């Protein structure tokens, strides 16, 4: 049920209350008690849709990270890697692979937790959920800045870690032909425009995951991925910068919209409280 909230002047003058733009919606919750929800104005509605888009993007990326991490962790072909046994030694897999998979799972879980609070707070206009959501966004934004600075200051070492993780993925795909790892390698190869560890399509063992050659010469030789990844902060600087800047813009935009929703909800509750204290 919707109620128009009259202004204080109309109540004090004895005239018939004229409803203003602020609208109060009443609904019955699961406990049978009535809850009051403030309807948002145009700016608030725009922020609500922006948060929906943000949460959708975060959910897709979070599920992708979590799904890939869980697959690499519990797949029959990779489960033994997380144990100290002959399998990990035979594949020459280092602890970098284990750390990278753990980071994927953790990051996926964190992103989905953020999405849960964001969706619940924005869709139901719950101040408590929005406050938690804004705090998580601020922490993620700060963490991104710290990680970006540390990664750039140690870019050579970070590049070697990424190369090591890529080499482990490549070895697993060559040994087992895992389709999920194949999709991951295809995404990496197309994003960086490189072809396996050799860069020679004719000799490349993972040729199916390589991108289409851009010219005649690339039918013979393409950039090899370890070399591209090792120098990714220099050779692919626009790509790396775009990822960090794009993520930062998303986080800051979502944080600003959350603050706007919190202010509007607080203002609406104050107006509702003032109205009922005046009437009753």
LOTIVEX-938127 format. One record per residue: residue number from 1; residue in one letter; x, y, z of N, C-alpha, C in turn. Coordinates in steps of 0.02 Angstrom, whole numbers. Example, Ala and Ser with C-alpha at 12.3 -4.5 7.8 and 13.67 -1.06 7.14 Angstrom:
// LOTIVEX-938127
{rec 1,A,{660,-284,390},{615,-225,390},{660,-165,390}}
{rec 2,S,{642,-112,354},{684,-53,357},{645,2,394}}
This chain:
// LOTIVEX-938127
{rec 1,X,{42,-59,0},{0,0,0},{44,61,0}}
{rec 2,X,{28,112,-37},{67,173,-41},{29,230,-8}}
{rec 3,X,{66,272,29},{36,329,63},{74,391,43}}
{rec 4,X,{39,445,27},{73,508,14},{89,541,80}}
{rec 5,X,{148,567,87},{168,599,150},{158,674,142}}
{rec 6,X,{112,705,180},{99,777,174},{155,817,205}}
{rec 7,X,{159,878,185},{208,923,214},{183,947,282}}
{rec 8,X,{230,971,324},{212,994,391},{168,1056,388}}
{rec 9,X,{180,1100,339},{141,1162,335},{69,1148,321}}
{rec 10,X,{55,1097,280},{-15,1082,264},{-51,1053,323}}
{rec 11,X,{-15,1016,367},{-47,988,426},{-63,1042,476}}
{rec 12,X,{-15,1088,487},{-25,1140,536},{-79,1189,515}}
{rec 13,X,{-89,1199,451},{-138,1249,428},{-208,1221,428}}
{rec 14,X,{-216,1155,440},{-283,1127,442},{-310,1110,374}}
{rec 15,X,{-274,1122,322},{-297,1106,255},{-290,1032,241}}
{rec 16,X,{-321,1009,188},{-315,939,169},{-244,925,147}}
{rec 17,X,{-212,875,178},{-142,862,162},{-134,846,88}}
{rec 18,X,{-87,881,57},{-72,867,-14},{-9,824,-17}}
{rec 19,X,{-14,767,-47},{44,722,-50},{100,753,-92}}
{rec 20,X,{162,742,-70},{220,766,-106},{252,707,-141}}
{rec 21,X,{312,719,-171},{344,668,-212},{366,608,-171}}
{rec 22,X,{381,619,-107},{402,563,-65},{344,515,-55}}
{rec 23,X,{357,452,-67},{305,401,-61},{328,349,-12}}
{rec 24,X,{282,330,32},{297,278,80},{258,216,60}}
{rec 25,X,{293,160,54},{261,97,37},{260,53,99}}
{rec 26,X,{203,23,112},{198,-22,169},{189,-93,143}}
{rec 27,X,{223,-139,175},{215,-208,156},{216,-251,219}}
{rec 28,X,{194,-311,213},{192,-357,270},{249,-405,262}}
{rec 29,X,{292,-409,312},{348,-455,308},{328,-524,332}}
{rec 30,X,{378,-570,337},{362,-639,355},{335,-646,425}}
{rec 31,X,{350,-599,469},{326,-604,538},{258,-573,548}}
{rec 32,X,{229,-547,495},{163,-518,499},{162,-446,522}}
{rec 33,X,{222,-415,531},{225,-346,552},{238,-302,491}}
{rec 34,X,{213,-241,494},{219,-195,438},{287,-161,439}}
{rec 35,X,{319,-158,381},{383,-123,374},{374,-64,327}}
{rec 36,X,{410,-10,340},{404,50,300},{465,55,255}}
{rec 37,X,{453,65,191},{507,70,141},{500,136,105}}
{rec 38,X,{555,171,96},{552,234,61},{562,223,-13}}
{rec 39,X,{520,252,-53},{530,250,-126},{582,302,-144}}
{rec 40,X,{626,286,-191},{681,329,-209},{661,378,-263}}
{rec 41,X,{697,434,-267},{685,481,-321},{723,459,-384}}
{rec 42,X,{725,502,-435},{756,482,-498},{829,464,-491}}
{rec 43,X,{868,503,-454},{939,489,-445},{948,423,-408}}
{rec 44,X,{907,411,-358},{911,348,-321},{896,288,-364}}
{rec 45,X,{846,295,-408},{828,240,-453},{884,225,-502}}
{rec 46,X,{917,278,-527},{974,268,-572},{1030,231,-536}}
{rec 47,X,{1044,251,-475},{1096,218,-435},{1078,145,-422}}
{rec 48,X,{1014,133,-413},{991,64,-401},{1006,20,-461}}
{rec 49,X,{991,46,-521},{1005,8,-582},{1080,0,-594}}
{rec 50,X,{1119,52,-577},{1191,47,-584},{1219,-8,-538}}
{rec 51,X,{1194,-11,-477},{1216,-63,-431},{1196,-132,-456}}
{rec 52,X,{1138,-137,-487},{1116,-201,-515},{1165,-224,-570}}
{rec 53,X,{1185,-178,-614},{1232,-195,-667},{1300,-213,-637}}
{rec 54,X,{1322,-174,-588},{1385,-188,-555},{1385,-257,-523}}
{rec 55,X,{1332,-273,-487},{1327,-338,-454},{1323,-395,-505}}
{rec 56,X,{1291,-382,-562},{1288,-433,-614},{1358,-448,-642}}
{rec 57,X,{1397,-395,-656},{1465,-405,-680},{1508,-440,-628}}
{rec 58,X,{1502,-418,-566},{1541,-449,-512},{1522,-522,-503}}
{rec 59,X,{1457,-537,-509},{1435,-606,-500},{1462,-651,-555}}
{rec 60,X,{1461,-627,-618},{1487,-667,-674},{1562,-681,-664}}
{rec 61,X,{1600,-629,-647},{1672,-638,-637},{1686,-681,-576}}
{rec 62,X,{1648,-669,-522},{1657,-709,-462},{1643,-783,-473}}
{rec 63,X,{1588,-798,-508},{1573,-868,-523},{1627,-899,-568}}
{rec 64,X,{1654,-859,-615},{1706,-884,-659},{1769,-901,-619}}
{rec 65,X,{1790,-856,-575},{1849,-869,-534},{1838,-929,-488}}
{rec 66,X,{1780,-929,-455},{1766,-984,-408},{1760,-1050,-444}}
{rec 67,X,{1725,-1051,-501},{1717,-1113,-539},{1784,-1140,-563}}
{rec 68,X,{1826,-1096,-592},{1891,-1118,-616},{1934,-1142,-558}}
{rec 69,X,{1933,-1105,-502},{1973,-1124,-445},{1952,-1192,-417}}
{rec 70,X,{1887,-1202,-409},{1862,-1266,-382},{1876,-1323,-430}}
{rec 71,X,{1871,-1309,-495},{1886,-1362,-544},{1960,-1383,-540}}
{rec 72,X,{2004,-1332,-536},{2075,-1348,-532},{2093,-1380,-464}}
{rec 73,X,{2053,-1366,-414},{2067,-1394,-347},{2041,-1465,-340}}
{rec 74,X,{1982,-1481,-367},{1951,-1545,-353},{1943,-1589,-414}}
{rec 75,X,{1968,-1568,-471},{1965,-1611,-530},{2007,-1674,-520}}
{rec 76,X,{1986,-1728,-550},{2022,-1791,-543},{2094,-1786,-568}}
{rec 77,X,{2104,-1742,-618},{2171,-1735,-647},{2217,-1690,-606}}
{rec 78,X,{2189,-1649,-564},{2230,-1601,-527},{2226,-1608,-451}}
{rec 79,X,{2182,-1651,-427},{2172,-1656,-354},{2236,-1677,-319}}
{rec 80,X,{2273,-1723,-350},{2334,-1747,-318},{2390,-1696,-314}}
{rec 81,X,{2384,-1642,-353},{2436,-1591,-353},{2440,-1556,-285}}
{rec 82,X,{2385,-1554,-250},{2382,-1520,-186},{2406,-1564,-129}}
{rec 83,X,{2431,-1622,-147},{2461,-1667,-98},{2534,-1678,-118}}
{rec 84,X,{2576,-1690,-70},{2646,-1702,-84},{2653,-1775,-105}}
{rec 85,X,{2652,-1787,-170},{2658,-1855,-194},{2697,-1856,-259}}
{rec 86,X,{2702,-1913,-289},{2742,-1921,-350},{2711,-1885,-409}}
{rec 87,X,{2644,-1875,-407},{2611,-1844,-465},{2634,-1773,-475}}
{rec 88,X,{2636,-1734,-421},{2657,-1665,-429},{2731,-1660,-449}}
{rec 89,X,{2771,-1708,-424},{2842,-1708,-443},{2851,-1726,-516}}
{rec 90,X,{2811,-1775,-539},{2817,-1796,-609},{2796,-1742,-657}}
{rec 91,X,{2746,-1701,-637},{2723,-1647,-680},{2765,-1584,-672}}
{rec 92,X,{2811,-1586,-624},{2855,-1529,-612},{2815,-1466,-595}}
{rec 93,X,{2764,-1476,-553},{2721,-1420,-533},{2745,-1392,-466}}
{rec 94,X,{2749,-1327,-461},{2774,-1295,-400},{2716,-1271,-357}}
{rec 95,X,{2735,-1241,-301},{2684,-1215,-255},{2649,-1155,-284}}
{rec 96,X,{2676,-1124,-337},{2643,-1066,-368},{2574,-1085,-393}}
{rec 97,X,{2567,-1144,-420},{2502,-1167,-445},{2452,-1172,-388}}
{rec 98,X,{2474,-1201,-332},{2429,-1209,-274},{2408,-1140,-248}}
{rec 99,X,{2456,-1094,-243},{2440,-1026,-219},{2391,-991,-266}}
{rec 100,X,{2403,-998,-332},{2360,-964,-381},{2289,-992,-377}}
{rec 101,X,{2281,-1057,-370},{2214,-1087,-365},{2180,-1064,-301}}
{rec 102,X,{2217,-1060,-247},{2188,-1036,-184},{2165,-964,-189}}
{rec 103,X,{2205,-923,-224},{2186,-853,-235},{2123,-848,-277}}
{rec 104,X,{2117,-890,-329},{2057,-890,-370},{1995,-907,-329}}
{rec 105,X,{1999,-959,-288},{1942,-979,-248},{1924,-924,-197}}
{rec 106,X,{1974,-897,-163},{1962,-845,-113},{1931,-783,-144}}
{rec 107,X,{1960,-762,-201},{1935,-702,-235},{1863,-712,-259}}
{rec 108,X,{1849,-772,-285},{1781,-786,-307},{1730,-784,-250}}
{rec 109,X,{1749,-813,-193},{1704,-812,-135},{1692,-741,-110}}
{rec 110,X,{1746,-702,-106},{1740,-632,-82},{1694,-592,-128}}
{rec 111,X,{1703,-599,-194},{1662,-562,-242},{1589,-582,-236}}
{rec 112,X,{1575,-646,-225},{1505,-667,-219},{1474,-643,-154}}
{rec 113,X,{1514,-639,-101},{1489,-611,-38},{1471,-537,-47}}
{rec 114,X,{1514,-500,-82},{1500,-430,-97},{1435,-423,-137}}
{rec 115,X,{1427,-467,-187},{1367,-465,-229},{1305,-479,-187}}
{rec 116,X,{1309,-526,-141},{1251,-543,-99},{1228,-483,-58}}
{rec 117,X,{1275,-450,-25},{1257,-390,14},{1232,-334,-31}}
{rec 118,X,{1264,-325,-89},{1244,-272,-134},{1174,-281,-162}}
{rec 119,X,{1159,-342,-184},{1093,-356,-212},{1038,-349,-158}}
{rec 120,X,{1051,-378,-100},{1001,-376,-47},{989,-304,-24}}
{rec 121,X,{1043,-266,-16},{1036,-197,8},{1003,-152,-43}}
{rec 122,X,{1022,-159,-107},{995,-115,-159},{923,-132,-175}}
{rec 123,X,{908,-196,-183},{840,-216,-202},{789,-205,-147}}
{rec 124,X,{809,-215,-84},{763,-208,-28},{773,-143,10}}
{rec 125,X,{822,-103,-11},{837,-38,21},{849,-47,96}}
{rec 126,X,{890,-96,112},{908,-109,182},{973,-72,198}}
{rec 127,X,{968,-27,246},{1026,14,264},{1083,-28,291}}
{rec 128,X,{1069,-77,331},{1123,-117,361},{1163,-153,307}}
{rec 129,X,{1127,-184,259},{1162,-220,205},{1201,-171,162}}
{rec 130,X,{1173,-111,149},{1208,-62,108},{1271,-36,144}}
{rec 131,X,{1267,-30,210},{1326,-8,247},{1382,-60,244}}
{rec 132,X,{1364,-124,251},{1414,-177,245},{1442,-178,173}}
{rec 133,X,{1398,-170,125},{1418,-169,55},{1467,-113,40}}
{rec 134,X,{1452,-53,66},{1497,4,55},{1564,-7,89}}
{rec 135,X,{1564,-38,148},{1628,-52,182},{1669,-103,142}}
{rec 136,X,{1637,-154,115},{1672,-203,75},{1700,-172,11}}
{rec 137,X,{1662,-128,-20},{1685,-93,-80},{1747,-50,-65}}
{rec 138,X,{1744,-15,-8},{1802,27,10},{1864,-16,22}}
{rec 139,X,{1854,-74,55},{1911,-119,67},{1939,-146,1}}
{rec 140,X,{1894,-165,-45},{1917,-191,-109},{1954,-137,-150}}
{rec 141,X,{1928,-76,-148},{1961,-21,-184},{2031,-8,-156}}
{rec 142,X,{2036,-7,-90},{2101,2,-58},{2148,-56,-75}}
{rec 143,X,{2121,-117,-72},{2162,-176,-88},{2187,-174,-160}}
{rec 144,X,{2145,-150,-205},{2165,-147,-275},{2223,-99,-285}}
{rec 145,X,{2219,-42,-250},{2274,7,-255},{2339,-22,-228}}
{rec 146,X,{2334,-56,-170},{2394,-85,-140},{2423,-140,-185}}
{rec 147,X,{2380,-184,-210},{2403,-238,-254},{2434,-210,-318}}
{rec 148,X,{2402,-159,-346},{2429,-129,-406},{2498,-99,-396}}
{rec 149,X,{2507,-64,-340},{2573,-34,-325},{2625,-88,-314}}
{rec 150,X,{2608,-139,-274},{2655,-193,-260},{2672,-231,-324}}
{rec 151,X,{2622,-244,-365},{2633,-282,-426},{2678,-244,-474}}
{rec 152,X,{2667,-179,-479},{2708,-139,-525},{2779,-131,-499}}
{rec 153,X,{2786,-123,-433},{2853,-115,-405},{2894,-179,-410}}
{rec 154,X,{2860,-237,-412},{2894,-302,-419},{2871,-336,-483}}
{rec 155,X,{2866,-298,-537},{2836,-324,-598},{2874,-382,-628}}
{rec 156,X,{2940,-381,-621},{2979,-437,-649},{2965,-502,-613}}
{rec 157,X,{2963,-499,-546},{2949,-559,-507},{2878,-582,-517}}
{rec 158,X,{2831,-535,-520},{2761,-553,-531},{2753,-586,-599}}
{rec 159,X,{2787,-559,-649},{2784,-588,-716},{2809,-660,-716}}
{rec 160,X,{2862,-674,-678},{2888,-742,-675},{2839,-789,-640}}
{rec 161,X,{2804,-764,-588},{2754,-805,-554},{2696,-823,-602}}
{rec 162,X,{2675,-774,-641},{2620,-786,-688},{2643,-835,-742}}
{rec 163,X,{2705,-828,-765},{2732,-875,-814},{2733,-946,-786}}
{rec 164,X,{2751,-951,-723},{2754,-1017,-691},{2684,-1048,-686}}
{rec 165,X,{2636,-1007,-668},{2567,-1032,-665},{2542,-1053,-734}}
{rec 166,X,{2558,-1012,-784},{2538,-1028,-852},{2570,-1094,-875}}
{rec 167,X,{2634,-1102,-860},{2669,-1164,-880},{2639,-1225,-848}}
{rec 168,X,{2618,-1218,-785},{2585,-1274,-751},{2518,-1291,-785}}
{rec 169,X,{2480,-1239,-802},{2417,-1250,-838},{2430,-1284,-905}}
{rec 170,X,{2480,-1261,-939},{2497,-1289,-1005},{2516,-1363,-998}}
{rec 171,X,{2556,-1380,-947},{2577,-1449,-936},{2518,-1493,-921}}
{rec 172,X,{2471,-1468,-881},{2411,-1507,-865},{2369,-1519,-927}}
{rec 173,X,{2362,-1468,-969},{2322,-1476,-1030},{2355,-1525,-1078}}
{rec 174,X,{2421,-1522,-1084},{2457,-1568,-1128},{2452,-1640,-1104}}
{rec 175,X,{2452,-1650,-1038},{2450,-1718,-1011},{2380,-1747,-1011}}
{rec 176,X,{2329,-1706,-993},{2262,-1732,-982},{2210,-1708,-1033}}
{rec 177,X,{2225,-1653,-1068},{2176,-1626,-1115},{2113,-1601,-1081}}
{rec 178,X,{2120,-1574,-1021},{2062,-1551,-982},{2026,-1496,-1021}}
{rec 179,X,{1960,-1503,-1032},{1924,-1452,-1072},{1920,-1384,-1038}}
{rec 180,X,{1913,-1383,-971},{1910,-1319,-935},{1976,-1282,-940}}
{rec 181,X,{2031,-1319,-932},{2097,-1288,-939},{2107,-1265,-1011}}
{rec 182,X,{2081,-1304,-1059},{2085,-1284,-1129},{2050,-1219,-1142}}
{rec 183,X,{1990,-1210,-1113},{1954,-1147,-1120},{1993,-1089,-1089}}
{rec 184,X,{2023,-1102,-1031},{2063,-1051,-998},{2123,-1031,-1040}}
{rec 185,X,{2158,-1080,-1068},{2215,-1065,-1111},{2193,-1027,-1174}}
{rec 186,X,{2136,-1046,-1201},{2110,-1010,-1260},{2097,-937,-1244}}
{rec 187,X,{2068,-924,-1186},{2055,-855,-1164},{2121,-816,-1156}}
{rec 188,X,{2170,-848,-1125},{2235,-814,-1115},{2268,-801,-1182}}
{rec 189,X,{2268,-850,-1227},{2301,-843,-1292},{2268,-788,-1334}}
{rec 190,X,{2202,-785,-1333},{2168,-735,-1372},{2176,-665,-1342}}
{rec 191,X,{2178,-661,-1275},{2186,-596,-1243},{2255,-567,-1255}}
{rec 192,X,{2306,-609,-1250},{2375,-586,-1259},{2400,-595,-1330}}
{rec 193,X,{2361,-628,-1371},{2379,-643,-1441},{2448,-678,-1443}}
{rec 194,X,{2451,-736,-1413},{2511,-776,-1413},{2491,-849,-1423}}
{rec 195,X,{2540,-891,-1437},{2525,-961,-1453},{2571,-1008,-1415}}
{rec 196,X,{2547,-1032,-1357},{2582,-1084,-1320},{2652,-1064,-1297}}
{rec 197,X,{2693,-1114,-1283},{2760,-1101,-1257},{2812,-1094,-1312}}
{rec 198,X,{2795,-1116,-1372},{2843,-1112,-1428},{2830,-1053,-1474}}
{rec 199,X,{2766,-1038,-1486},{2749,-985,-1533},{2750,-1008,-1605}}
{rec 200,X,{2762,-1072,-1617},{2763,-1099,-1684},{2701,-1144,-1693}}
{rec 201,X,{2651,-1121,-1730},{2588,-1159,-1735},{2598,-1230,-1760}}
{rec 202,X,{2646,-1241,-1805},{2655,-1308,-1832},{2679,-1357,-1779}}
{rec 203,X,{2721,-1333,-1733},{2749,-1375,-1681},{2712,-1371,-1615}}
{rec 204,X,{2667,-1322,-1609},{2634,-1310,-1545},{2587,-1367,-1527}}
{rec 205,X,{2595,-1392,-1465},{2555,-1448,-1441},{2484,-1426,-1423}}
{rec 206,X,{2476,-1363,-1406},{2409,-1337,-1389},{2385,-1292,-1445}}
{rec 207,X,{2393,-1313,-1507},{2377,-1272,-1565},{2303,-1253,-1566}}
{rec 208,X,{2260,-1296,-1542},{2188,-1282,-1543},{2169,-1222,-1501}}
{rec 209,X,{2211,-1206,-1453},{2195,-1149,-1408},{2226,-1084,-1433}}
{rec 210,X,{2264,-1085,-1488},{2297,-1025,-1513},{2248,-982,-1553}}
{rec 211,X,{2260,-917,-1553},{2216,-872,-1592},{2231,-876,-1666}}
{rec 212,X,{2188,-847,-1706},{2199,-846,-1778},{2256,-799,-1795}}
{rec 213,X,{2300,-819,-1840},{2356,-775,-1860},{2331,-711,-1893}}
{rec 214,X,{2365,-656,-1879},{2346,-592,-1908},{2374,-583,-1978}}
{rec 215,X,{2430,-614,-1993},{2460,-607,-2058},{2491,-671,-2082}}
{rec 216,X,{2524,-667,-2139},{2555,-727,-2168},{2611,-753,-2124}}
{rec 217,X,{2652,-708,-2097},{2708,-730,-2057},{2686,-766,-1993}}
{rec 218,X,{2628,-746,-1966},{2605,-777,-1904},{2579,-848,-1914}}
{rec 219,X,{2570,-868,-1977},{2556,-939,-1990},{2618,-982,-1975}}
{rec 220,X,{2676,-950,-1976},{2739,-986,-1963},{2763,-975,-1892}}
{rec 221,X,{2762,-912,-1870},{2787,-896,-1803},{2741,-843,-1772}}
{rec 222,X,{2721,-857,-1710},{2682,-809,-1670},{2719,-796,-1605}}
{rec 223,X,{2702,-743,-1570},{2733,-731,-1504},{2718,-789,-1457}}
{rec 224,X,{2768,-811,-1420},{2757,-864,-1370},{2733,-833,-1305}}
{rec 225,X,{2689,-867,-1271},{2656,-839,-1212},{2702,-825,-1153}}
{rec 226,X,{2749,-870,-1136},{2793,-854,-1079},{2830,-788,-1087}}
{rec 227,X,{2854,-773,-1148},{2890,-710,-1158},{2842,-650,-1151}}
{rec 228,X,{2781,-657,-1178},{2732,-603,-1172},{2712,-592,-1100}}
{rec 229,X,{2700,-646,-1063},{2677,-640,-994},{2732,-612,-949}}
{rec 230,X,{2794,-634,-960},{2850,-611,-919},{2859,-535,-924}}
{rec 231,X,{2843,-507,-981},{2851,-435,-992},{2783,-401,-1000}}
{rec 232,X,{2732,-430,-966},{2664,-407,-977},{2654,-334,-956}}
{rec 233,X,{2689,-311,-904},{2680,-243,-880},{2709,-192,-930}}
{rec 234,X,{2752,-214,-975},{2780,-170,-1026},{2748,-182,-1094}}
{rec 235,X,{2746,-245,-1115},{2720,-261,-1182},{2644,-251,-1186}}
{rec 236,X,{2610,-264,-1132},{2537,-258,-1130},{2516,-206,-1078}}
{rec 237,X,{2553,-152,-1075},{2538,-100,-1025},{2467,-72,-1031}}
{rec 238,X,{2442,-56,-1092},{2373,-32,-1096},{2322,-82,-1070}}
{rec 239,X,{2333,-147,-1082},{2287,-198,-1058},{2287,-202,-982}}
{rec 240,X,{2347,-203,-953},{2353,-206,-880},{2322,-144,-848}}
{rec 241,X,{2339,-85,-877},{2312,-23,-851},{2236,-20,-858}}
{rec 242,X,{2211,-46,-913},{2139,-47,-923},{2103,-90,-872}}
{rec 243,X,{2133,-147,-855},{2103,-191,-805},{2099,-157,-737}}
{rec 244,X,{2155,-126,-716},{2157,-93,-650},{2111,-32,-649}}
{rec 245,X,{2115,9,-701},{2074,70,-703},{2000,52,-708}}
{rec 246,X,{1983,4,-751},{1914,-17,-759},{1885,-44,-694}}
{rec 247,X,{1923,-86,-659},{1900,-112,-595},{1892,-57,-544}}
{rec 248,X,{1940,-10,-543},{1935,46,-496},{1874,90,-510}}
{rec 249,X,{1861,104,-573},{1802,144,-590},{1738,109,-569}}
{rec 250,X,{1734,44,-580},{1674,7,-558},{1665,10,-483}}
{rec 251,X,{1719,0,-446},{1714,1,-373},{1694,70,-347}}
{rec 252,X,{1726,123,-374},{1710,190,-351},{1639,210,-369}}
{rec 253,X,{1617,193,-430},{1548,208,-451},{1498,174,-406}}
{rec 254,X,{1510,109,-392},{1465,73,-348},{1465,102,-277}}
{rec 255,X,{1523,124,-253},{1528,153,-187},{1490,219,-183}}
{rec 256,X,{1497,261,-234},{1460,325,-236},{1385,313,-237}}
{rec 257,X,{1363,266,-279},{1291,251,-283},{1265,224,-217}}
{rec 258,X,{1305,184,-183},{1284,157,-118},{1277,213,-67}}
{rec 259,X,{1323,261,-67},{1319,318,-21},{1257,360,-36}}
{rec 260,X,{1240,369,-100},{1180,406,-118},{1118,371,-92}}
{rec 261,X,{1115,305,-101},{1057,267,-76},{1052,272,0}}
{rec 262,X,{1108,269,34},{1107,274,107},{1082,343,129}}
{rec 263,X,{1105,396,96},{1082,463,114},{1008,472,101}}
{rec 264,X,{985,447,44},{913,454,28},{870,414,76}}
{rec 265,X,{893,355,95},{853,315,141},{852,348,210}}
{rec 266,X,{908,377,231},{909,412,296},{864,473,295}}
{rec 267,X,{866,511,240},{824,570,235},{750,551,234}}
{rec 268,X,{734,497,199},{665,474,197},{640,452,264}}
{rec 269,X,{681,416,302},{661,394,368},{651,453,415}}
{rec 270,X,{693,504,408},{685,563,450},{620,599,433}}
{rec 271,X,{603,605,369},{540,637,349},{480,597,373}}
{rec 272,X,{485,532,370},{430,490,393},{421,498,468}}
{rec 273,X,{477,498,505},{474,507,578},{444,575,596}}
{rec 274,X,{464,627,560},{438,694,573},{363,697,559}}
{rec 275,X,{342,665,506},{271,665,487},{229,631,541}}
{rec 276,X,{248,572,563},{207,536,611},{209,568,680}}
{rec 277,X,{267,598,698},{269,633,762},{225,696,762}}
{rec 278,X,{218,727,703},{175,786,696},{101,767,697}}
{rec 279,X,{84,713,663},{14,692,657},{-10,662,722}}
{rec 280,X,{31,619,753},{8,583,813},{36,613,876}}
